[in-house]
Amino acid sequence: MSCRMERLLFLILAQLLTTATCDIDPDSESEENDEGDMPDHWTYKDQDWSKGYKLCKENSQSPINIDTSKTTFNNKFPSIIPEGYNLPETEQLELSNNGHTVKLSLPDSMSISRGFTQKYLANQLHFHWGSATTSGSEHTVDGIQYAAEMHIVHFAAKYGNLIEAAQKADGLAVLGILFQVGAQDNKNYNPIFDKLQDIAAEDAHVYIPGFDISTLLPDQLYRYFRYDGSLTTPPCFQTVTWTVFNETVQISQAQLGKLENSLKTAHGTLDSNFRHVQPLNSRIVFASFSPLSSSRRIVPKEDSNAPAEANKSVDSGHFTLGDTLAVIFGILFGCTVLAFVIYAIRQRKRQRSSTERGQKVIYKPAATMEA
C-alpha cells in the first residue's frame, strides 16, 4: 500500500471518530447542562420539547405532583447518608450561568449509596426558580408549588461518567430539595448566592472554595419520596431515580430575589426556569415514612446558624414508629394511673364504710352457764 493511500485512510478514520464523538464532548458545557442535556436551543417559555426530543412526551416524565394520600409506604427505605460531602477549601468548585440555570460543579469524591441499589457519584447541583409573581419549584406536593427547588445530580459509578450513565435505565440519581421563604438568610447558601452577581452574564463562571455541601440538605434525610422519572430538561432521558425530601429548606426573600434577578441570558433575565408538572400515569410514588392521615404539611428547615428556638418545627400528619409507640405507651400509662386512682378511691370508701358499721354495733356479752 502506498504512503499516499495510508495517509488517506488515516484521515478518513480520524474524521469518523471526530463525527462520532462531537455530540457528547466530555469537556464541553453540554455534558452537564441542568441534568445532562445535549446542546440545543430549547427554552422554558415553549415547553413543547417533544418536537425535537421524542422522549419528552413519554410516560415516565418528571417533574410530577406528589399526592401524599396516594403514596405507598416502604419501610425498607433507610435514611440517606451523603458521603464525602464535606469538601476542603482547597477544592475549587466551578459556579456558572449556562443560560438555563446556575450550576455548581461537584467532584466525584462525593457519593450516595445507602438507600439505593448501587453507588452514585456526584456531578453537579443546580436550581430552579420562579419570578416575582410565580413560585418556581418543579415538583409540587399535594398541588402546592414551592418557592424554588435544588437538584443534586449523581450518576451510577459503574458507568464512569454522566454522559454514559444518563442513557442507562439505572444511570442517574437526583436529590430534590424544596425551598420555602422565611425571615432570615440561610448562611449555608451564602457561598453560592453571594457569587451570583459575578456570573450574571450567560456563560460566565467563577471558582469558589469547597465547603460542606451537606449543610445544603434538610435535617430529616430519612423522610423522602421516591419514584422513577426523567431529566426535567431535554433530552428527557427516563433514567432518573428521584428522591424528593419531605422536609423543606428555608431561605430568605432576599436570597430568593438573588436567584430571580441576578442571572441574565441573551433574551433577558433568567427566571421561571421550571418545567411544568407531568402526568404520573401508572407509576408508583413511594414514601419512606407512613402518614397516619392524608393531611400533610412539609416542615421547613431553617439556617442551622439561626437561634435554636427559630429552628423548631412541627410536622403535622406524619408519625414515625417511635411517635406511635410513644402515644400507645402514654395511653397505657394514663389508663394505669386512672385505674390506680379508682382503686384507691374504692378502698377508701370501703374503709370508711367498715368504720361506720363498727361504730353502730352494740356489744352484748354472751350468756354463761353455771354448773
FENTAWO-V205205 format. One record per pair of residues at least 4 apart in sequence whose C-alpha atoms are under 8 Angstrom apart, sorted by the first residue. I is the first residue (numbers start at 1). J is the second residue. D is the distance in Angstrom with one decimal. If there is no record, write none. Layout:
BEGIN
i=I j=J d=D
i=I j=J d=D
END
This chain:
BEGIN
i=1 j=5 d=6.5
i=1 j=6 d=6.9
i=2 j=6 d=6.4
i=3 j=7 d=6.2
i=4 j=8 d=6.3
i=5 j=9 d=6.3
i=6 j=10 d=6.2
i=7 j=11 d=6.3
i=8 j=12 d=6.3
i=9 j=13 d=6.2
i=10 j=14 d=6.2
i=11 j=15 d=6.2
i=12 j=16 d=6.3
i=13 j=17 d=6.3
i=14 j=18 d=6.2
i=15 j=19 d=6.2
i=16 j=20 d=6.2
i=17 j=21 d=6.4
i=18 j=22 d=6.0
i=19 j=23 d=7.9
i=21 j=25 d=6.4
i=23 j=38 d=7.3
i=23 j=39 d=7.7
i=24 j=30 d=7.4
i=24 j=31 d=6.7
i=24 j=38 d=7.3
i=24 j=163 d=7.1
i=25 j=30 d=7.3
i=25 j=31 d=6.6
i=26 j=31 d=5.9
i=26 j=163 d=7.6
i=27 j=31 d=7.3
i=29 j=33 d=6.4
i=29 j=98 d=7.7
i=30 j=36 d=7.1
i=30 j=37 d=6.4
i=30 j=38 d=5.3
i=30 j=39 d=5.3
i=31 j=36 d=5.5
i=31 j=37 d=6.7
i=31 j=38 d=6.7
i=31 j=162 d=7.4
i=31 j=163 d=6.4
i=32 j=36 d=4.4
i=32 j=37 d=6.6
i=32 j=124 d=7.6
i=32 j=162 d=7.8
i=33 j=37 d=5.3
i=33 j=38 d=7.2
i=33 j=98 d=6.9
i=33 j=100 d=7.6
i=34 j=100 d=7.1
i=34 j=101 d=6.8
i=34 j=103 d=7.2
i=34 j=126 d=6.6
i=34 j=233 d=7.0
i=35 j=153 d=6.7
i=35 j=231 d=6.1
i=35 j=232 d=7.4
i=35 j=233 d=7.0
i=36 j=162 d=6.9
i=36 j=163 d=6.7
i=36 j=166 d=6.8
i=36 j=231 d=7.9
i=37 j=233 d=6.6
i=37 j=234 d=5.6
i=37 j=235 d=5.7
i=37 j=236 d=7.7
i=38 j=234 d=7.3
i=38 j=235 d=6.8
i=42 j=46 d=7.6
i=42 j=47 d=7.8
i=42 j=49 d=7.1
i=42 j=234 d=7.7
i=43 j=47 d=6.8
i=44 j=272 d=7.5
i=44 j=273 d=5.9
i=44 j=274 d=6.9
i=44 j=275 d=6.8
i=47 j=275 d=7.4
i=49 j=53 d=5.8
i=49 j=54 d=7.8
i=49 j=56 d=6.2
i=49 j=234 d=6.9
i=50 j=54 d=4.7
i=50 j=55 d=6.7
i=50 j=56 d=5.0
i=50 j=57 d=5.7
i=53 j=234 d=6.5
i=53 j=235 d=5.5
i=53 j=236 d=7.4
i=54 j=58 d=7.5
i=54 j=235 d=8.0
i=55 j=235 d=6.7
i=55 j=236 d=5.7
i=55 j=237 d=6.5
i=55 j=238 d=7.7
i=56 j=61 d=6.9
i=56 j=234 d=6.9
i=56 j=235 d=6.7
i=56 j=236 d=5.1
i=56 j=237 d=7.8
i=57 j=61 d=7.5
i=59 j=279 d=7.5
i=59 j=280 d=7.6
i=59 j=281 d=6.5
i=60 j=228 d=7.2
i=60 j=229 d=5.2
i=60 j=230 d=6.5
i=60 j=238 d=6.3
i=60 j=279 d=7.9
i=60 j=280 d=7.0
i=60 j=281 d=7.4
i=60 j=283 d=7.4
i=61 j=229 d=5.3
i=61 j=230 d=5.0
i=61 j=231 d=7.5
i=61 j=232 d=7.5
i=61 j=236 d=7.2
i=61 j=238 d=6.6
i=61 j=278 d=6.0
i=61 j=279 d=7.3
i=61 j=280 d=7.7
i=62 j=229 d=5.4
i=62 j=230 d=5.1
i=62 j=231 d=6.4
i=62 j=232 d=5.4
i=62 j=277 d=6.9
i=62 j=278 d=5.8
i=63 j=138 d=5.7
i=63 j=139 d=5.1
i=63 j=229 d=7.6
i=63 j=230 d=7.7
i=63 j=232 d=6.3
i=63 j=275 d=7.1
i=63 j=276 d=7.1
i=63 j=277 d=5.2
i=63 j=278 d=5.8
i=64 j=138 d=7.7
i=64 j=139 d=5.4
i=64 j=140 d=6.7
i=64 j=277 d=4.8
i=64 j=278 d=5.2
i=64 j=279 d=6.6
i=64 j=280 d=6.3
i=65 j=139 d=5.8
i=65 j=140 d=4.6
i=65 j=141 d=5.6
i=65 j=142 d=6.6
i=65 j=143 d=6.2
i=65 j=277 d=6.3
i=65 j=278 d=7.7
i=65 j=280 d=7.7
i=66 j=71 d=7.8
i=66 j=139 d=7.4
i=66 j=140 d=6.1
i=66 j=141 d=4.7
i=66 j=142 d=5.9
i=66 j=143 d=7.6
i=66 j=285 d=7.4
i=67 j=71 d=6.6
i=67 j=141 d=6.2
i=67 j=142 d=4.9
i=67 j=143 d=7.6
i=68 j=141 d=7.2
i=68 j=142 d=6.4
i=68 j=294 d=6.5
i=68 j=296 d=7.4
i=69 j=293 d=7.8
i=69 j=294 d=4.7
i=69 j=295 d=7.7
i=70 j=285 d=7.7
i=71 j=284 d=7.2
i=71 j=285 d=5.2
i=71 j=286 d=5.3
i=71 j=287 d=6.1
i=72 j=284 d=7.2
i=72 j=285 d=6.3
i=72 j=286 d=4.6
i=72 j=287 d=5.8
i=73 j=286 d=5.7
i=73 j=287 d=4.8
i=73 j=288 d=6.0
i=73 j=289 d=6.0
i=73 j=290 d=5.5
i=74 j=286 d=6.3
i=74 j=287 d=6.0
i=74 j=288 d=5.5
i=74 j=289 d=7.2
i=75 j=288 d=6.1
i=75 j=289 d=7.0
i=76 j=288 d=7.6
i=77 j=115 d=5.7
i=77 j=288 d=5.4
i=78 j=114 d=7.0
i=78 j=115 d=5.4
i=78 j=222 d=6.3
i=78 j=288 d=7.4
i=79 j=114 d=7.3
i=79 j=115 d=6.6
i=79 j=221 d=5.4
i=79 j=222 d=3.8
i=79 j=223 d=7.3
i=80 j=112 d=7.4
i=80 j=113 d=7.9
i=80 j=114 d=5.8
i=80 j=115 d=5.8
i=80 j=221 d=5.4
i=80 j=222 d=6.2
i=81 j=112 d=6.5
i=81 j=113 d=7.5
i=81 j=114 d=6.0
i=81 j=221 d=7.5
i=82 j=110 d=7.5
i=82 j=111 d=6.2
i=82 j=112 d=5.2
i=82 j=113 d=7.9
i=82 j=214 d=7.1
i=83 j=110 d=5.7
i=83 j=111 d=5.2
i=83 j=112 d=6.0
i=84 j=109 d=6.0
i=84 j=110 d=4.5
i=84 j=111 d=6.5
i=85 j=110 d=5.3
i=85 j=111 d=7.6
i=85 j=212 d=5.8
i=85 j=213 d=5.2
i=85 j=214 d=5.6
i=86 j=211 d=6.1
i=86 j=212 d=3.9
i=86 j=213 d=6.0
i=86 j=214 d=6.7
i=87 j=91 d=6.6
i=87 j=210 d=5.0
i=87 j=211 d=5.0
i=87 j=212 d=5.5
i=87 j=213 d=7.2
i=88 j=209 d=7.6
i=88 j=210 d=5.2
i=88 j=211 d=6.1
i=88 j=212 d=7.9
i=89 j=209 d=4.7
i=89 j=210 d=4.3
i=89 j=211 d=6.1
i=90 j=209 d=6.2
i=90 j=210 d=6.5
i=91 j=209 d=5.9
i=91 j=210 d=4.9
i=92 j=207 d=5.9
i=92 j=208 d=5.6
i=92 j=209 d=4.9
i=92 j=210 d=5.8
i=93 j=104 d=6.6
i=93 j=105 d=5.7
i=93 j=106 d=6.5
i=93 j=207 d=5.3
i=93 j=208 d=5.3
i=93 j=209 d=6.2
i=93 j=210 d=6.2
i=94 j=103 d=8.0
i=94 j=104 d=5.7
i=94 j=105 d=5.3
i=94 j=205 d=6.6
i=94 j=206 d=5.8
i=94 j=207 d=4.5
i=94 j=208 d=6.5
i=95 j=102 d=7.1
i=95 j=103 d=5.7
i=95 j=104 d=4.5
i=95 j=105 d=6.6
i=95 j=192 d=7.7
i=95 j=199 d=7.8
i=95 j=205 d=5.5
i=95 j=206 d=5.4
i=95 j=207 d=5.9
i=95 j=208 d=7.1
i=96 j=102 d=5.7
i=96 j=103 d=5.3
i=96 j=104 d=6.6
i=96 j=199 d=6.2
i=96 j=203 d=6.7
i=96 j=204 d=5.8
i=96 j=205 d=4.1
i=96 j=206 d=6.5
i=97 j=101 d=6.0
i=97 j=102 d=4.8
i=97 j=103 d=6.5
i=97 j=199 d=5.9
i=97 j=200 d=7.1
i=97 j=201 d=7.0
i=97 j=202 d=5.4
i=97 j=203 d=5.3
i=97 j=204 d=5.6
i=97 j=205 d=6.4
i=97 j=263 d=7.1
i=98 j=102 d=6.7
i=98 j=103 d=7.4
i=98 j=202 d=5.8
i=98 j=203 d=5.1
i=98 j=204 d=7.5
i=99 j=202 d=5.2
i=99 j=203 d=6.7
i=99 j=264 d=7.5
i=99 j=265 d=5.5
i=99 j=270 d=7.3
i=100 j=270 d=7.2
i=100 j=273 d=6.7
i=101 j=126 d=6.5
i=101 j=127 d=6.2
i=101 j=128 d=6.9
i=101 j=270 d=7.6
i=101 j=273 d=7.1
i=102 j=126 d=5.6
i=102 j=127 d=6.2
i=103 j=124 d=6.8
i=103 j=125 d=5.8
i=103 j=126 d=4.5
i=103 j=127 d=7.2
i=104 j=124 d=5.5
i=104 j=125 d=5.3
i=104 j=126 d=6.3
i=105 j=123 d=6.3
i=105 j=124 d=4.4
i=105 j=125 d=6.7
i=106 j=110 d=7.5
i=106 j=122 d=6.1
i=106 j=123 d=5.0
i=106 j=124 d=4.8
i=106 j=125 d=7.3
i=107 j=122 d=6.4
i=107 j=123 d=6.2
i=107 j=124 d=7.9
i=108 j=121 d=5.1
i=108 j=122 d=5.0
i=108 j=123 d=6.2
i=109 j=121 d=7.0
i=109 j=122 d=7.4
i=110 j=121 d=5.9
i=110 j=122 d=5.3
i=111 j=119 d=7.0
i=111 j=120 d=5.5
i=111 j=121 d=4.3
i=111 j=122 d=5.5
i=111 j=154 d=7.4
i=112 j=116 d=7.8
i=112 j=119 d=6.0
i=112 j=120 d=5.4
i=112 j=121 d=6.7
i=112 j=122 d=7.9
i=113 j=117 d=7.2
i=113 j=118 d=5.8
i=113 j=119 d=4.4
i=113 j=120 d=6.2
i=118 j=156 d=7.2
i=119 j=156 d=6.1
i=119 j=157 d=5.9
i=120 j=154 d=5.5
i=120 j=155 d=5.1
i=120 j=156 d=4.4
i=120 j=157 d=5.3
i=120 j=172 d=7.5
i=120 j=173 d=6.8
i=121 j=154 d=5.0
i=121 j=155 d=5.3
i=121 j=156 d=6.3
i=121 j=157 d=5.8
i=122 j=152 d=7.3
i=122 j=153 d=6.0
i=122 j=154 d=4.2
i=122 j=155 d=6.5
i=123 j=152 d=7.8
i=123 j=153 d=5.8
i=123 j=154 d=5.5
i=123 j=155 d=7.1
i=123 j=162 d=7.3
i=124 j=152 d=6.1
i=124 j=153 d=5.5
i=124 j=154 d=7.4
i=125 j=150 d=7.0
i=125 j=151 d=5.4
i=125 j=152 d=4.3
i=125 j=153 d=5.8
i=126 j=150 d=5.8
i=126 j=151 d=5.6
i=126 j=152 d=6.8
i=127 j=148 d=7.3
i=127 j=149 d=5.8
i=127 j=150 d=4.5
i=127 j=151 d=6.3
i=128 j=136 d=6.1
i=128 j=137 d=6.1
i=128 j=138 d=7.0
i=128 j=148 d=5.7
i=128 j=149 d=5.2
i=128 j=150 d=6.4
i=128 j=272 d=7.4
i=128 j=273 d=5.5
i=128 j=274 d=5.5
i=129 j=135 d=6.7
i=129 j=136 d=3.8
i=129 j=137 d=5.9
i=129 j=147 d=6.7
i=129 j=148 d=4.5
i=129 j=149 d=6.6
i=129 j=259 d=7.0
i=129 j=260 d=6.8
i=129 j=271 d=6.5
i=129 j=272 d=5.6
i=129 j=273 d=5.9
i=129 j=274 d=6.4
i=130 j=134 d=5.1
i=130 j=135 d=4.8
i=130 j=136 d=3.7
i=130 j=137 d=7.4
i=130 j=147 d=7.1
i=130 j=148 d=6.8
i=130 j=260 d=6.6
i=130 j=271 d=5.6
i=130 j=272 d=3.9
i=130 j=273 d=6.5
i=130 j=274 d=7.2
i=131 j=135 d=6.6
i=131 j=136 d=7.2
i=131 j=260 d=5.5
i=131 j=271 d=5.7
i=131 j=272 d=5.7
i=132 j=257 d=7.9
i=132 j=260 d=7.3
i=134 j=272 d=7.4
i=135 j=145 d=6.2
i=135 j=146 d=5.9
i=135 j=147 d=4.6
i=135 j=148 d=6.6
i=135 j=272 d=8.0
i=136 j=145 d=7.0
i=136 j=146 d=6.4
i=136 j=147 d=5.2
i=136 j=148 d=4.6
i=136 j=149 d=7.1
i=136 j=272 d=6.1
i=136 j=273 d=7.3
i=136 j=274 d=6.0
i=137 j=145 d=5.8
i=137 j=146 d=5.1
i=137 j=147 d=5.8
i=137 j=148 d=4.2
i=137 j=149 d=4.7
i=137 j=178 d=6.7
i=137 j=179 d=7.8
i=137 j=274 d=6.6
i=138 j=145 d=7.5
i=138 j=148 d=7.7
i=138 j=149 d=6.6
i=138 j=274 d=5.4
i=138 j=275 d=5.9
i=138 j=276 d=6.7
i=138 j=277 d=6.9
i=139 j=145 d=7.0
i=139 j=149 d=7.9
i=139 j=277 d=6.8
i=140 j=144 d=5.2
i=140 j=145 d=4.7
i=140 j=146 d=6.9
i=140 j=277 d=7.6
i=141 j=145 d=6.9
i=146 j=178 d=6.4
i=146 j=179 d=6.1
i=146 j=180 d=6.2
i=147 j=178 d=7.5
i=147 j=179 d=5.5
i=147 j=180 d=5.5
i=147 j=181 d=6.9
i=147 j=256 d=7.9
i=148 j=178 d=6.1
i=148 j=179 d=5.2
i=148 j=180 d=7.4
i=148 j=256 d=7.9
i=149 j=176 d=6.8
i=149 j=177 d=5.6
i=149 j=178 d=4.6
i=149 j=179 d=5.8
i=150 j=176 d=5.8
i=150 j=177 d=5.1
i=150 j=178 d=6.6
i=150 j=179 d=8.0
i=151 j=174 d=6.2
i=151 j=175 d=5.5
i=151 j=176 d=4.8
i=151 j=177 d=6.5
i=152 j=174 d=5.5
i=152 j=175 d=5.1
i=152 j=176 d=6.8
i=153 j=172 d=7.3
i=153 j=173 d=6.3
i=153 j=174 d=4.6
i=153 j=175 d=6.7
i=154 j=162 d=7.8
i=154 j=172 d=5.7
i=154 j=173 d=5.1
i=154 j=174 d=5.9
i=155 j=159 d=7.7
i=155 j=161 d=6.9
i=155 j=162 d=5.6
i=155 j=165 d=5.9
i=155 j=166 d=7.4
i=155 j=171 d=5.7
i=155 j=172 d=4.5
i=155 j=173 d=6.2
i=156 j=160 d=7.3
i=156 j=161 d=7.9
i=156 j=165 d=6.2
i=156 j=170 d=7.3
i=156 j=171 d=5.1
i=156 j=172 d=6.0
i=156 j=173 d=7.6
i=157 j=161 d=7.5
i=159 j=164 d=6.1
i=159 j=165 d=5.4
i=159 j=171 d=7.4
i=160 j=164 d=7.2
i=160 j=165 d=7.5
i=161 j=165 d=6.2
i=162 j=166 d=5.8
i=162 j=172 d=8.0
i=163 j=167 d=7.1
i=164 j=168 d=7.2
i=164 j=171 d=7.9
i=165 j=170 d=7.7
i=165 j=171 d=4.2
i=165 j=172 d=6.4
i=166 j=171 d=5.4
i=166 j=172 d=6.1
i=166 j=237 d=6.8
i=166 j=239 d=6.3
i=167 j=171 d=6.8
i=167 j=237 d=6.5
i=167 j=239 d=6.7
i=168 j=172 d=8.0
i=168 j=239 d=6.0
i=169 j=238 d=7.0
i=169 j=239 d=4.6
i=169 j=240 d=7.6
i=170 j=239 d=5.7
i=170 j=240 d=6.8
i=170 j=241 d=7.3
i=171 j=239 d=5.8
i=171 j=240 d=6.8
i=172 j=239 d=5.9
i=172 j=240 d=4.7
i=172 j=241 d=6.2
i=173 j=240 d=5.4
i=173 j=241 d=4.7
i=173 j=242 d=6.0
i=173 j=243 d=7.6
i=174 j=240 d=6.7
i=174 j=241 d=6.4
i=174 j=242 d=5.3
i=174 j=243 d=6.3
i=175 j=242 d=6.3
i=175 j=243 d=4.9
i=175 j=244 d=6.0
i=175 j=245 d=7.7
i=176 j=242 d=7.2
i=176 j=243 d=5.9
i=176 j=244 d=4.4
i=176 j=245 d=6.3
i=177 j=217 d=7.1
i=177 j=218 d=7.6
i=177 j=244 d=6.2
i=177 j=245 d=5.9
i=177 j=248 d=6.5
i=177 j=249 d=7.1
i=178 j=244 d=7.9
i=178 j=245 d=7.5
i=178 j=247 d=7.7
i=178 j=248 d=5.0
i=178 j=249 d=6.3
i=179 j=248 d=5.4
i=179 j=249 d=4.9
i=179 j=250 d=5.6
i=179 j=251 d=6.8
i=179 j=300 d=7.8
i=180 j=248 d=6.5
i=180 j=249 d=6.2
i=180 j=250 d=4.9
i=180 j=251 d=6.4
i=180 j=300 d=6.6
i=181 j=250 d=5.5
i=181 j=251 d=5.2
i=181 j=252 d=5.2
i=181 j=253 d=5.8
i=181 j=256 d=7.7
i=182 j=250 d=5.7
i=182 j=251 d=5.7
i=182 j=252 d=5.0
i=182 j=253 d=6.9
i=182 j=302 d=7.6
i=183 j=251 d=7.9
i=183 j=252 d=5.6
i=183 j=253 d=7.4
i=184 j=251 d=6.8
i=184 j=252 d=5.2
i=184 j=303 d=7.7
i=184 j=306 d=7.9
i=185 j=251 d=5.6
i=185 j=252 d=4.7
i=185 j=254 d=7.6
i=185 j=255 d=6.8
i=185 j=303 d=7.1
i=186 j=190 d=7.3
i=186 j=250 d=6.8
i=186 j=251 d=5.1
i=186 j=252 d=6.8
i=186 j=302 d=6.7
i=186 j=303 d=4.4
i=186 j=304 d=7.7
i=186 j=305 d=7.9
i=187 j=303 d=6.3
i=187 j=305 d=7.1
i=188 j=215 d=6.1
i=188 j=216 d=6.2
i=188 j=303 d=6.7
i=188 j=304 d=7.7
i=189 j=193 d=6.1
i=189 j=216 d=6.8
i=190 j=194 d=5.3
i=191 j=195 d=6.9
i=191 j=208 d=7.3
i=192 j=196 d=6.8
i=193 j=255 d=6.8
i=193 j=258 d=6.8
i=193 j=259 d=7.5
i=195 j=199 d=7.1
i=196 j=200 d=6.4
i=196 j=258 d=7.2
i=196 j=259 d=7.6
i=196 j=262 d=6.1
i=196 j=263 d=7.0
i=197 j=262 d=5.7
i=197 j=263 d=7.3
i=198 j=204 d=7.8
i=198 j=205 d=7.6
i=198 j=206 d=7.2
i=199 j=203 d=7.8
i=199 j=204 d=4.8
i=199 j=205 d=5.5
i=199 j=206 d=6.9
i=199 j=263 d=6.9
i=200 j=204 d=6.9
i=200 j=262 d=5.7
i=200 j=263 d=4.3
i=200 j=264 d=5.5
i=201 j=263 d=6.5
i=201 j=264 d=5.4
i=201 j=265 d=6.5
i=202 j=263 d=7.5
i=202 j=264 d=6.0
i=202 j=265 d=5.1
i=202 j=266 d=7.1
i=212 j=216 d=8.0
i=213 j=217 d=7.6
i=215 j=304 d=8.0
i=216 j=249 d=7.9
i=217 j=221 d=7.9
i=217 j=249 d=7.3
i=218 j=245 d=7.6
i=218 j=247 d=6.1
i=218 j=248 d=6.4
i=218 j=249 d=5.9
i=218 j=301 d=6.0
i=219 j=247 d=7.6
i=219 j=301 d=7.0
i=220 j=245 d=7.9
i=220 j=246 d=7.8
i=220 j=247 d=6.4
i=221 j=245 d=7.0
i=222 j=288 d=6.9
i=222 j=289 d=7.9
i=223 j=245 d=6.2
i=223 j=246 d=5.5
i=223 j=247 d=7.3
i=223 j=287 d=7.4
i=223 j=288 d=5.6
i=223 j=289 d=5.9
i=224 j=243 d=6.3
i=224 j=244 d=5.5
i=224 j=245 d=4.1
i=224 j=246 d=4.9
i=224 j=247 d=7.9
i=224 j=287 d=5.9
i=224 j=288 d=5.6
i=224 j=289 d=7.4
i=225 j=242 d=7.8
i=225 j=243 d=5.6
i=225 j=244 d=5.1
i=225 j=245 d=6.2
i=225 j=246 d=6.9
i=225 j=285 d=6.6
i=225 j=286 d=5.6
i=225 j=287 d=4.5
i=225 j=288 d=6.5
i=226 j=241 d=7.2
i=226 j=242 d=5.5
i=226 j=243 d=4.8
i=226 j=244 d=6.6
i=226 j=285 d=5.8
i=226 j=286 d=5.1
i=226 j=287 d=6.3
i=226 j=288 d=7.9
i=227 j=241 d=6.2
i=227 j=242 d=5.4
i=227 j=243 d=7.0
i=227 j=283 d=7.5
i=227 j=284 d=6.5
i=227 j=285 d=5.0
i=227 j=286 d=6.3
i=228 j=238 d=7.8
i=228 j=239 d=7.5
i=228 j=240 d=6.0
i=228 j=241 d=4.9
i=228 j=242 d=6.0
i=228 j=283 d=7.5
i=229 j=238 d=5.5
i=229 j=239 d=6.5
i=229 j=240 d=5.2
i=229 j=241 d=6.3
i=229 j=242 d=6.6
i=230 j=236 d=5.6
i=230 j=237 d=5.4
i=230 j=238 d=3.9
i=230 j=239 d=5.6
i=230 j=240 d=5.1
i=231 j=235 d=7.4
i=231 j=236 d=4.7
i=231 j=237 d=5.6
i=231 j=238 d=6.6
i=231 j=239 d=7.5
i=231 j=240 d=6.6
i=232 j=236 d=6.1
i=232 j=275 d=6.4
i=233 j=275 d=7.5
i=246 j=298 d=5.9
i=246 j=299 d=7.3
i=247 j=298 d=5.5
i=247 j=299 d=4.9
i=247 j=300 d=5.7
i=247 j=301 d=6.7
i=248 j=298 d=6.3
i=248 j=299 d=5.8
i=248 j=300 d=4.4
i=248 j=301 d=5.6
i=249 j=300 d=5.3
i=249 j=301 d=4.4
i=249 j=302 d=6.0
i=250 j=300 d=5.7
i=250 j=301 d=5.4
i=250 j=302 d=4.6
i=250 j=303 d=6.8
i=251 j=255 d=6.3
i=251 j=256 d=6.9
i=251 j=302 d=7.1
i=251 j=303 d=7.5
i=252 j=256 d=6.3
i=253 j=257 d=6.0
i=254 j=258 d=6.5
i=255 j=259 d=6.8
i=256 j=260 d=6.4
i=257 j=261 d=5.9
i=257 j=262 d=7.9
i=258 j=262 d=5.3
i=259 j=263 d=7.2
i=259 j=271 d=7.8
i=260 j=269 d=8.0
i=260 j=270 d=7.1
i=260 j=271 d=5.4
i=260 j=272 d=7.9
i=261 j=269 d=6.5
i=261 j=270 d=7.2
i=261 j=271 d=7.3
i=262 j=269 d=7.6
i=262 j=270 d=7.8
i=263 j=269 d=6.1
i=263 j=270 d=5.4
i=263 j=271 d=8.0
i=264 j=268 d=5.5
i=264 j=269 d=4.4
i=264 j=270 d=5.0
i=265 j=269 d=6.1
i=265 j=270 d=6.0
i=289 j=318 d=7.6
i=289 j=319 d=7.7
i=289 j=320 d=6.7
i=290 j=318 d=6.7
i=290 j=319 d=6.8
i=290 j=320 d=7.0
i=291 j=317 d=6.1
i=291 j=318 d=4.3
i=291 j=319 d=6.0
i=292 j=317 d=6.3
i=292 j=318 d=6.0
i=292 j=319 d=6.6
i=293 j=317 d=5.7
i=293 j=318 d=7.3
i=294 j=317 d=7.1
i=295 j=316 d=7.8
i=295 j=317 d=5.5
i=296 j=316 d=6.3
i=296 j=317 d=5.1
i=296 j=318 d=7.1
i=297 j=315 d=6.7
i=297 j=316 d=6.2
i=297 j=317 d=7.2
i=298 j=315 d=7.0
i=299 j=313 d=6.4
i=299 j=314 d=6.6
i=299 j=315 d=5.8
i=300 j=313 d=7.1
i=301 j=311 d=6.8
i=301 j=313 d=7.8
i=302 j=306 d=7.2
i=302 j=310 d=7.7
i=302 j=311 d=5.7
i=303 j=311 d=7.5
i=304 j=311 d=7.5
i=306 j=310 d=6.6
i=306 j=311 d=6.9
i=307 j=311 d=6.7
i=308 j=312 d=6.8
i=319 j=323 d=5.5
i=319 j=324 d=6.5
i=320 j=324 d=6.4
i=321 j=325 d=6.2
i=322 j=326 d=6.0
i=323 j=327 d=6.3
i=324 j=328 d=6.3
i=325 j=329 d=6.1
i=326 j=330 d=6.0
i=327 j=331 d=6.2
i=328 j=332 d=6.3
i=329 j=333 d=6.0
i=330 j=334 d=6.1
i=331 j=335 d=6.2
i=332 j=336 d=6.1
i=333 j=337 d=6.2
i=334 j=338 d=6.1
i=335 j=339 d=6.0
i=336 j=340 d=6.2
i=337 j=341 d=6.2
i=338 j=342 d=6.2
i=339 j=343 d=6.1
i=340 j=344 d=6.1
i=341 j=345 d=6.2
i=342 j=346 d=6.2
i=343 j=347 d=6.2
i=344 j=348 d=6.2
i=345 j=349 d=6.3
i=346 j=350 d=6.2
i=347 j=351 d=6.3
i=348 j=352 d=6.2
i=349 j=353 d=6.1
i=350 j=354 d=6.1
i=351 j=355 d=6.2
i=352 j=356 d=6.3
i=353 j=357 d=6.2
i=354 j=358 d=6.2
i=355 j=359 d=6.4
i=356 j=360 d=6.8
i=357 j=361 d=6.8
END
